[in-house]
Structure formats: C-alpha cells, structure tokens
Amino acid sequence: MTPTTPGTRSKADLDLADTLGHELVRLVRLVNRAKSQVSKQGPDGIERAAYAILFCLIHVGPQRTSKLAEFLHSEISTISRQSSSLVQHGLVERLADPEDGRACLLAPTAEGLRVFEENRKQRNQWLAEVLGDWTDADRETLNSLFRRLNNDIEKTSPQFADPASASKAKGA
C-alpha cells in the first residue's frame, strides 16, 4: 500500500471506495426495510427510535439529555420526547446528577434492561438466521472487519474533496 496524503487517493482506491459506498447504502436501506417490517412501535408500545436511547444508556451509562443528543446526533427536543416515553413506560429513570443537583441523568431501570435484552435476543436470532449458511471463519472475519470499519469511521470525519465543494456546502 502506497502512502498518500488526504485527498490524493489512487483511482483504484476510489473505485473500491465507491463499491463499498454502494454496499453501505444498500445495507442501510435493507436494515431500514427490516425495521419497517417490524412495527414502528415495539411490543411494549415504545417507538423503535427510542431504543437507541436505551442502548446508549446501557452501554455508556447514565447521561444527561444533552449528552444523549450529542451522542445520538439528534435534537434535544427529540431525545426529551423519546426519553419521557421511556420514563413513562418504566424503562428509564431520572436520577439527580451528582455533579450538578439542578440537572438530572437518565439511567436504565431493571425493566429497561430486561426489555433491551429481549430485543437484543430477537435481533440476534434474525442475524444468526441471515448468516446461517456462512462459515464460522466468514462470520468472524465479517465481525472483525465491521469493528475495524466502525473504529476507523469514528476516528475520521468526512472531508470535502475540494475547497470549492466546502464553500458551496457552507453557502447552501
């Protein structure tokens, strides 16, 4: 692999990236289709989108609404509405923020953990079915490469190809 500076990738690199981009768009579309086939609301009456909050709270720990909005790339008003629904259903609770008594943290309840695990089991059943004909080595390679891709995406912000594109985007 030849070292390159950002923005100076070879045609072969860009062609491979284009193929990957196509497959990623296709993956997102297929995942969205699968989500829409499952009702917009889960079995407990919670919007599917609210499960992202529950996921975050379980994996990152108790958070303020503003941190959740930042983490989930969402508006605070959206996070507030969805988290209120989670609180009403007993899946999330509000706790006093030990660093600032005026603020509150959202945290999963025992019922929230149970519901999350049930949804996780259903998702894992579906993915195991999707990958049922794959070899163990292929499944492990997929997991390894997805982890690597996600890690690299987290570390790399998208950049515009040229300053003219950046200027147009800012003016838009």
Phi, psi and omega in degrees: 000127182274133178292141179224158173270156180306137179087001181236047179281152180288164178299320179298318178298316181292325177295317177295319179296322179296318178297315178298315179303317178300313182293326178293317177299317178298317179299312180299317179299316181292322177295318178297322177297316179298319179297321182288336177288332171273140186304158179299335178246141179287179182297340181261012177082011181265137175302139178304323181298331181291338179295336177297324177294313180300316178304311181299313182296326179287320185271333183253336182103175181306139185218155169285157179302319181297321178292321177298316179299317179295313182297320184266003180053053184224168177282145179301322181298321179294314180298319179299313180298312182292321180291327176298320177296319179296321178295314180301326180273003177075019181267339181223147176233155177264130179238152175294137177283118182297338180274337182207099184302341179283339183259165177232155175251148173260137181218147178289146174268175176300321178293322176299318177297319180296313180296318178301314181296322178296315177296321179298317179299317179297316178298316181295324176299313181297313180295322178297323177293316179301319184264011185305326182269359181278150175287160176302319180297318179295318179295318179293322177296316178302311180300316181296314181290323176296316178300315180296316179299312180299317179299316180290324176295318179299327182276343189239116176280145177297141178239146175286147183296325181211159182302328179298319178296319180296319179296316180298318182294320180293325181282344184286000000 
